[in-house]
Amino acid sequence: MDTIHTLTQLLKNSGCQYKIFDLGRRIKIIDNPLFENVEKGQHPYPFPLQRKAHLAIAYWNEDNQPWIWFLKFDLDERGLLKQADIGNFLKYVIEAMGTRLNKEMSEEQQEKLSNNPYTFKPKDDKMAVFHSQVRAQLDLPTSQYYEHALHYFTGDLGWDNWQTVGLQGITDLCARLSIEQNGVNVRKALKHLPSEPLYALLGALEHTDLPAKLAGRIAELAESQIQSDEPDLFLLSALARALAGAEDKLSLPLVQQILSSPRLSHQEVLIGIAGRAWHLLALENTAEQFLLRLAQTGNQALFNQLFADLVMLPELRMVLLPLLHSNPSPELAKALVNLQQAAKG
């Protein structure tokens, strides 16, 4: 048998079907051929966060019940996975399980495999979204909390009776917007929801590709905050993040509107855009305006952190790097000089 050098080889060799997800930013599928090239060092990791790849690998056999690994790998300065880390993790796997992954693991094997430096535990809210999405994609049953969430979002339970609605039920609903009128019910519920279930719903929608009408309703809510004399900037941030899964023609004008106003460009809102809607910064003017607002917060540490993070994204690298050598506004120029001095120090 050929020596196994990549996770892709191991998964294919086991005859498993598999999906690779990024868990660092939005929960997004990484196409298998792209991930294969990433593993070979032929392509940078597509969605780095803090110079790391945060991955979930779900693999399954004919029973469709997936096994899941949550993995975190460091990236080099070009955004490439380090081959040695992949090799080291493979050693742990092969020692614990052998070279075939399509069997149930004993507790001893699980213990052996989990005891390595590359596994990590996602935050609870992200874990809930991820499990809902995987189960929906593999056509597996929902959690026990789904039916109750369904009743709540139709309004049947009364909008104030949200305390018994489980987060897993809300994420199940968001993973199944295209069935059972779920998208319609969620859209109609938006204007009735108290703060707690609204934030829980918007948090789940950050990782969801939105139907056009639902995206339109969220954009309307964001617009009303933008026009308000006293906008709730934390709600605006949550709405902007939730629109990350909308079509650019809807989300981009809204983000540009936010960035046109110093008052609305609170650092909480800017962090939300960088973390979830970074793809909207691929336009040079929008990127420059974003960085200007970031410089105007006066928080140089945050500026340095977000610039360093965003410049690692393959789609933004050649948008942001030229700004280091251009002639932007004095405020942005000063922040960029401080950034370069901090990098040298």
Secondary structure, DSSP 4 states (H G I P E B T S, - for coil): -PPP-SHHHHHHHTT-EEEEEE-SSS-EEEPHHHHHHHHTTSS--SS-BTTEEEEEEEEE-TT---EEEEEEEEB-TTSPBPHHHHHHHHHHHHHHHTT---SPPPHHHHHHHHSSTTB----HHHHHHHHHHHHHHTTPPPPTTHHHHHHHHTTTT-TT--TT--HHHHHHHHTTTTSTTHHHHHHHHTTT--HHHHHHHHHHHTTSPPPHHHHHHHHHHHHHHHH-SS--HHHHHHHHHHGGGS-HHHHHHHHHHHHT-TTT--HHHHHHHHHH-GGGGGSHHHHHHHHHHHHHTT-HHHHHHHHHHHTTSHHHHHHHGGGGGS---HHHHHHHHHHHHHHH-
